[in-house]
Amino acid sequence: MTLEETSHINKLRELFNDTEELLQFGTWQWDVATDKVSWSEGMYRIMGYEQDGAPVLSDEFYLSHVHPSDAEELRHIRSNAIATKTPFEYTYRITTHQKQQRIINIKMKFVLDKNGEVIKGVAINRDVTEKTKMLHDLMHYKRIVGQKEEFLNVGNWELELETNKMTWSDGMYQLLGYGPYDRKDSIDLYEFYRLHMQPEEVKKANNAINEVITTGETYVRSSTLITRDGTVKAVEVFGKVLKDQQGIAAKVLGTVRDVTRLKEYEQELEIKVQELNRSNHDLEEFAYVASHDLQEPLRKLTTFGERLKNKCAEQLKDEGILYLNRMMASAENMRILIDNLLEFSRVTRLQHSFERKNLQEVVQDALNDQDLEVEDGRAEVEVLDLPEVEMVTSQMRQLFNNLVSNAIKFRRKEVLPKITIKSEKLTKTEKDKLKLRNGNLYYRIIVTDNGIGFEETYSEKIFQLFQRLHGKAEYPGSGMGLAICRKITDNHNGLIMAASTPGHGSTFSIILPETQAP
């Protein structure tokens, strides 16, 4: 053999070795008669041996690296293949020289002598460990996706626009009422899908796809599907176009979600809301009528009580005068309670139009109602810059009137009441925390006083109807002022909260949107 031929053979061997290493395979031969085995360099790499110093190769030596149960199966398959003189393929587990677990795929064919007897086996071993792991992970992922689809009642699909070829996930079959054994790979899913839609829904689906192809955006639409057993399901369909490198729409990815139960819940909730609104309306009407009708007998009670006191005071003993005064005081408390109840009912019942106005003016009007206290220097009020918001002016004026009145009423003895009213914009984080609409601007109006305060545990209770933290003798009132404030903030799609420490004043925070747009 010439030097040139030797060099060429060496290059071919080098190329074959590089190919084995790149593709992770090795070749080997097995002499059936002598049990002698020869390996390529790739086989040594797979089995974890160096060619220099490797043990004597034999069939039994190789089989000693195969997992015991797989080795028995491999012998059985190989024996049958020798008997039938046919090639075979098998995947099994081995343990390398370095004690690593690998998965091997073997393909073996046999060389026959002139009498047709098997004399040699030629095989290729391929390391498929990574491929098997990837396949296992893929199957695991597919199983998880299937479980999620079943749990969430969703199915996914993909539509090739050029061919109208559609592919489905298992969730689509489940939505339509088909089990694993009902699925046919050969059917045209595009047409099969439309068989489960009403004719008008097919037209809407085509229009939606054409529109999304034109606009290049996603779409969401409500639809219905008819399942295998004829049940009609309400679904929401989400679609998105994918374009090719030329910017041409190539396929549509879609998700179908079963919202039948959700729609049923929405209908039930709507009925409950209507019933609740009707009940609330009836209660509000009753409260208004009852409070209004109580005014007349109360006026008579007060009038005749005053006449009795003016005309018969000399005939009444001290005990009689005491009883009469207590009756008159109770009648006055009843009048205040009825007035407040009527006011609460008006805030609840009447619908007012919103107007954009500066809160500064509204607060000033509310302070004018407290002029005897403020102008005479018996209370100090500081109003900083306040924003413009959409409001029902009369209600907002009443809100600040109640808050300022409370701050003055619940003062500390021998301490001049000081009230501060200021505002600030809410940050996005604050809006998210309060679950407010991000699309709108919200202001926090802060009303702070230096009064007697209250325990923090009552910060929610004070906004309930008829709730009082102090006796009427010490602090007169009906316990409805803050309940009216909350009703007003509710009417303005806002919030009101309180924070306080006994002896250190209170802080009321009113959250108001800049606009009342939906």
N, C-alpha and C positions, 0 to 999 in steps of 0.2 A: 504494500500500500504506500502510495506516494505521500510526501509531506503535505502536499496540498489537500489530498483526500482526507488525511488524518485531521488537518485543521478544520475542514468542512464538517466532519463528523463531530468534532468537539463543539463547534458552534451550534450544531443541531441539538446536541445533548444539553448545552447551556440554555438554549431557547426552550427546550422541553421542560427543563428544571424550573426555569423562571415561570413558565405557564402553570406548572403544577403548584408552585408557591402562590401565584396570584389567584388561582381558582380553587385553592385548598383541596387538591385531590392527589392521589398517588396510585400507581399501577403496580401490579404484582402477578406472579405466576406460581402455580401450584402443581407440582409433579405428583400425579395420583399414585403412581407405583412406588416412588421412593419417599413421598411425603416432604420432599424438599421444596422450600419456598424461596423465591427471590423477590426483593422489593426495589422499587425505584426510590430516588431521593425523597420524593414527596411522601412516600409511605413512612420513611424514617421520621420525617417531620411530624406527620399525623400521630404516630405512635410514641413520639418523644424520645427517640434513640439517636445517638450519633452512629454513623456508619463504622467509624473506627472503634473497635472495642465492643461492638454489639454482639449479643449472644447468637448462637447458631439458630437460624430461622427454620421453623417447621410449622406445619398446620396446627399442631397441638399448642405450640408456643403462642401462635397468634390467637387461638381460641381461648387461651387462658386469660387474655385481656378483655374478653367479651363478657358482659353481664351473664351470670349463670343461666337464668331463664331464657335470655336471648340466644345464648350459645347452643342450648338444646334445640331451640326452634330453627336456628341457622343450619345445624347439622341435618335436621329433618328435611328442610326445604332443599338443601344441596343434594341430599341423597335422592330425593324424588327427581331433581333436575338431571342428575347423572343417569338415573334409570331411563328417563324419557329423552335424554340428550337434548334438552332445551335450555336456553338461557334463563336466568332468574334475577330478581331484584328484591332486596330486603333492607329495611332500616332497623338499626339496633344500637345498643349502648356499649361503649367500651371505657376502660380505665387505662390511661396512658402510663408510661413509665414514671411520670412525675405525679401520678395519682390524681390526675384531672379527669373529670367526667366529660365525655364527648359523645355526640350522636353521629353515626356513620351510615351512609347509604352505599350499599355494594351492588354493583352490576357485574355478573360473571357469565361468561360463555365458555364452551368446552371445545377442545381440539380433539379430533378423532383420528385413529390410525386407519390404515387401508382396509381393515376389517370392520371398521365402524365402531370400535371400542374407544371409550374416553381415556385419553392418556394425559391430558393437561387441562388445567383450568386457568383462564386469563381473566383478570378482574380489574375493575377500577373502583377505588374507595374514595368517596367524597365526604369531607367534613361538613355536615349540615347543621351543626350545633346552633350557630347564629340564626340561620334561616328558620330552624325549628322554633327557636325562642321567639323570633319575630312573628311567626305564624301563631304560636301560642298566645303571644301578647295581643295580636290582632283579633284572635277568636275571643279572648278575654274582653277586649275593648268592645267588640261587637255584641257580646253577651250583656255587658254593662249598658250599652246604648239601647239594646232591646228592652232591658228591665226598666230603664228610664222612660222609654217610649210608652211601655205598658202602664207604668205608674202615672205618667202625666197625660195619658190618653192622646198622644201625638203620633203622627207618621210623617216621614220625610220622602220627598220624591225629587227626581231630576229629569228635565225634558230637553232632549236635543232638538233644537229648532229646525235644523235642516232636514232631519229624517222623521221628526215627531216620535222618536223612540224615547220611551219613558222607562225609568228604573225606579224601584220602590225599596223602602226599608220594610222590615217585618211589621213595624207599627202600622203601616198603611193596610196590610192584610187584616190586622187585628181590629182596626177601626171599622172595616167593612164586614166584620164577622166571620173571617176565614181563619181556619187553624193551619198548623204546619203541613198537614197532609193534603190540604186543599189547594196548595200553591202550585202553579204550573209555570215553568220557566219559558215555555214556548208561546204563551199567549201574548197578544199585543196589549200591553198595559195601558197605552194611551186610549184605546177604544174601550178597554175593560173598565177603566176609571169612569168614562163618560156614560157607560151603561148604568152606573150607580148614581147618576145625577138626573134631576128633572130637566126637561128640554129647555126651560127658561134659564136654568142655572148653567147649562152647557154654553148658552149664548153669552151669559155674563162672564163666564170663565174665559172664553175666547176674547171678549172685549178687554178684559183686565190684562191678559197676556199681551195683546196687541198694544195696549196703552203703555205697559211697562217697557216693552221693546222700544217704543218710540221715545219715551221720556228718559229711559235708562235709569229709572229709580225703582225703589221697592214699592210693593203695594200690599195692602191688607184689606180683605173683604170678608163679609159674612156670607155664608152659604149653607146649603143642606146636602146631606148624602143619604142615599137609601142603602141600608145594609143588606146582607144576604137574605135575612129573614123578613125583609120589608119594613124594618124599623127606620123612621126618619130621624136623623141626627143633625143637630145644629152644630156647625163647625166654623172656625175662623181659619182663613187661608192666608199665609204669608208667602210672598214671592219676591225673588231678586234675580236680576239679569246679570249674567257673566258674559264679557265680551272677549273676542279673540285679539290677537296682536294688531290687527287692522282696525280695531275699534268697532267691529260688527258684532251684534248680539249673537252669541253662539248657543247658549243654553239658559234655562231658567231653573233656579233652585227653589224648592218650595217646602213649606211645612204646613200640615193640616192638624188643627187642634180641636178635639171634641169639647164643645162648650155647652152641650145639652143640659147637663145638671146646673151649670152656671146660669144659663138662661132661665131655667126653672126657678132657681134661687132668686134671681133678679125679679121675676114676676111675683113670686111670693113676697119678697121684700117690698115691692111696689104696693102690693095690696095692703101689707101691714102698715106701710107709711101713710097710705091714704086713710086707713082706719084710724091711725094715731092722730093724723091731722084733723080728721073729723071729730074725734073725741076731744082733742085739745081745743078745737073751735067751740064745741058745745060747752066745755068747761069755762072757756074765756067768756062766752056769752052769758053763761049762768053767773059767773063772778061779777060781770059788769051789771047785769040786771039786778042781782041780789044786792050788790053794794049800792046801786042807784036807788032801789026801793027802800033800803034801810035809812036813807037820808031823811025821809019825811018823818017817820016816827021818832027819829033821833032829834030832829029839830023841835018837835013838839015836847019831847022830854026836857030838852035844854030850856025851851021857852017857859014852860010851866014851872020848871025848877027855879028859874030866875024870878018869875012872878011870886012864887011862894016865898022866896027869900026876901024880896022887897016888901011884900005886903004883910007877911005873917011872921017876920023874924022876931018881933017882940013877944008873940004868943008861944014861940018855940023855946024850949029849954036849951041849955048848952049841948046836951046830948043830941037833941033834934037838929041843931045847927051843924054839929059834927057830921051826922049822917047825911044831911043835905049837901054839905060841901063835898063829902066823899062821892055822893051820887053825881054831882055836877062834874067832879074831876074825872070820874069814870066815863061820863058821857063825852067829855072833851077828848079823852084817850080814844074812845070809840070813833069819834068824828075824824081824828087824825088817821086812825087805822083804815077807815073806809075811804078817806081821800087818797091815801097811799095805794090801797087796793085798786081803786078806780084808775089811778095813774099807771099802776103796773099793767092793768088790763088794757088801757089805751096804748101803751107802748107795744104790747103784744098784738093787739087786734088791728090797729090802724096801719095802713100802708102809706108811707110818705115818699115823695120823690127826693132823690139825692141831688145835691148841688155842690159844686166845688167852692170851698170857702176856706179862709185862713182861720186856723184854730185860735190865733191870737185874739181875734175879734170875739169869737164865741166865749173864750175864757173871760175876757173883760166884761162881757154881758153877764156872765155868771157871777163875777165879783161884784157887779153893781147890785145884784140881789142881796148881797151880804154887806151893803154899804154901812149899816149901823155899826157893824163890828170893825170893818176895815177902815172906813173913813175916820172913825173916832179913835183910831190908834189902838184898838183892843185886839188887833190881829195884824200881822205883817205878811204880805204876800209878794213874792218875787216871781215874775213871769219872764222867762228867757225866750229866745226866738222859737216860734212854733211853726210847723209846716202848713201848707194848703193840702186838704184832702177832700174827697167826696163824702158828704155827710147829710144826714137829716138834721138841720140846724137846731130845731127845737129839742130834739132828743140829746144831741151832744151838749147843748147848754145845760140841760137837766143833769147830765152825767157829772159835769164839773161842778155844778151847783151842789149836788149831793156830796161829792168828795170834799169840797171846801167846807161845807157845812159840818160834815163829820169831823174834819180836822180841828175846827173851832170848838165844836161841842166837846170832844174828848181831849181837852187840854189838861195840862198838869197845873195844879193849884199854884198860884202866884208866879206862873211862867207865861210870858207873852207868846201866844201861838205864832209860829213862823212856818210858812208854807212856801215851798219852791216847786215851780212847774217848768219842766224843760223837756227837750226831745232829742232823739238820736235815730239814725237809720239803722235798721237791722242788717247784719252781714248775712251772706249766703249760708254760713255754718249755723247761725242762729235760726234762720228760716227753716233749714233742714231739720234742726232739732225740734222745732215747734210744729213741723209738718205743714208749713205754709207753702203756697204756690210760688215757685222760683221766678215766674214770669212777671210778678208784680213787685213794686217797691213798698216796703212796710216801714212804719215809724213806731218807735216806742215813746210814749208820752209818760213821763215820770213825775208823780205827785208825791212829794216828801213833806212830812210834818214832824214836829218835835213833841207830839202829844204823849198820852199815857201808854200807847202801844198795846200789844196783846201777845199771847203765847203763839209761837209758830204753828202749833198743832191746830189752831183755829183758822189758819190762812185760807182754807177752802170753805169752812162752815159759815163764815160771815157773809158769804154771797147767797146763802139759802134764804128762802122766805121765812119771815118772822123769827129769825135767829138773833138773839141778843146775848151779849157777853156780860152785861151789867144791868142792875136793877133800874126800873123806871123812875124811882124816886130820885136816884142819883143822876141818871142820864135819860131824860124822857125821849120817847120815840116809839115807832111801831116795829122796827127791825126789818124794814123793807127797802131802805134806801140803797144798800149795796146790791140787793137782788135786782132792783131796777137798773142799776149801773151795768150789771152783767147782761141783762136782757137787751140793753141798748148796744153794748159791744157785739153781742150775738147778731143783732139786726144789721150791724155794719161789717159782718164777716171778720170780726176781730176777737181779741182776747183781753181779759183783765185778770191780774194776779196781784196778790198782796204778800208783803214780807214785813216782819216786825219783831221787836224785842221789847218786853215790858219795861216801861220807864224810859225808852229811848226812841219813841216815835214810830211811825209807820211809813212804808213806801208802797204806793200803788202804781203798777205798770200797766198802761193801756196800749195794746198792740192794734194799730189801725192800718189798713191798706191805703195806698195813695188813691187808687181808683177802685170802683166796685164792678169793673168789667169782669165777666166770667172767664 
